Amino acid sequence: MAKKSLIQREHKRKKLEEKYRLIRQSLKKKSKDSSLSQREIREIQRKLQSLPRNSAPTRLHRRCLVTGRPRANYRDFGLSGHILRQMVHACRVQQNKVCKDNNLVSIFT
C-alpha cells in the first residue's frame, strides 16, 4: 500500500494539471507560430516557465486504484499487475484476456 501522503500529492498534481491545461496548451500553440519574432517567442516561453511545475502533465503518474502503487499498472484496468492477477483468480475480471483492436491478447503467459 502506498503512503497516503504520496497519493494526496498525486491528487494535487492532477488538480493543478487540469487547472492550467488550457493556459499551457494556448501558450504552446502560440510559441509554435512561425510569424512571431524571437522576442515574442521568448516572452511566451517565460510565461510557460512561470506556471507551476506540478501543473505539467509529464509529472503525473498512473497509480493502482486499489493500492496506489505507481509502477506496473495496466491502463485498461487502472490496476497494478499483482492486484489484477488476484482479481482474475477470484473471477472478478472476465478471464485473463484483454480485447484490443479485435485481437485477444493474453495478459499472463
C-alpha positions in Angstrom: 0.0 0.0 0.0 1.4 3.4 -1.0 1.8 6.1 1.6 -1.3 8.4 1.9 0.9 11.5 1.5 2.1 10.3 -1.9 -1.4 9.6 -3.1 -2.6 13.0 -1.9 0.4 14.7 -3.7 -0.5 12.9 -6.9 -4.1 14.1 -6.5 -2.9 17.6 -6.0 -0.8 17.4 -9.2 -3.8 16.1 -11.1 -5.9 19.1 -10.0 -3.2 21.6 -10.9 -2.7 20.0 -14.3 -6.5 20.3 -15.0 -6.5 23.9 -13.8 -3.6 25.0 -16.1 -4.2 22.7 -19.0 -5.9 25.3 -21.3 -3.4 28.0 -20.5 -0.4 25.7 -21.2 -2.0 24.5 -24.5 -2.6 28.0 -25.7 0.9 29.2 -24.9 2.4 26.2 -26.6 0.3 26.8 -29.7 1.4 30.4 -29.8 5.0 29.6 -29.4 4.9 27.3 -32.5 3.6 30.2 -34.6 6.4 31.0 -37.2 5.2 34.6 -37.8 6.3 35.7 -34.3 9.6 37.4 -33.6 12.3 35.9 -31.3 11.5 38.4 -28.6 7.8 37.4 -28.6 8.6 33.7 -28.5 10.9 34.2 -25.5 8.2 36.1 -23.7 5.8 33.2 -24.3 8.4 30.8 -23.0 8.9 32.9 -19.9 5.1 32.7 -19.3 5.2 28.9 -19.7 8.1 28.7 -17.3 6.3 30.8 -14.7 3.5 28.2 -14.5 3.8 25.8 -11.5 6.0 22.8 -12.1 3.4 20.4 -10.9 0.9 21.6 -13.5 2.9 19.9 -16.3 1.2 16.7 -17.5 4.5 14.8 -17.6 4.7 15.0 -13.8 1.6 12.8 -13.3 1.8 9.1 -12.6 -0.8 6.4 -13.1 -1.5 4.7 -9.8 -3.3 1.5 -8.9 -6.8 2.3 -7.9 -6.7 -0.3 -5.0 -3.2 0.0 -3.6 -1.9 3.3 -5.0 1.2 1.6 -6.4 2.9 3.8 -9.0 4.5 1.1 -11.1 3.4 -1.9 -13.3 -0.1 -0.6 -14.0 -2.4 -1.8 -16.7 -4.1 1.3 -18.3 -7.1 -0.6 -19.3 -8.0 -1.6 -15.8 -6.2 1.0 -13.7 -4.8 -1.7 -11.5 -1.3 -2.9 -10.8 -0.2 -6.3 -12.1 -0.4 -8.3 -8.8 -3.9 -6.9 -7.9 -5.1 -7.6 -11.4 -3.8 -11.2 -11.1 -5.6 -11.6 -7.8 -8.9 -10.3 -9.3 -8.5 -12.7 -12.3 -8.0 -15.6 -10.0 -11.0 -14.5 -7.9 -13.1 -14.3 -11.1 -13.7 -10.5 -10.6 -12.3 -9.7 -14.1 -13.5 -11.6 -17.1 -11.0 -14.4 -17.8 -7.3 -13.4 -18.2 -7.6 -11.8 -21.6 -8.0 -8.3 -22.8 -9.6 -7.4 -26.1 -7.6 -4.9 -28.0 -8.4 -4.0 -31.6 -10.5 -7.1 -32.1 -7.5 -9.3 -31.1 -7.4 -11.3 -27.9 -4.1 -10.8 -26.1 -3.2 -12.8 -23.0 -2.2 -10.8 -20.0 -0.4 -13.6 -18.1 1.5 -16.2 -20.1 
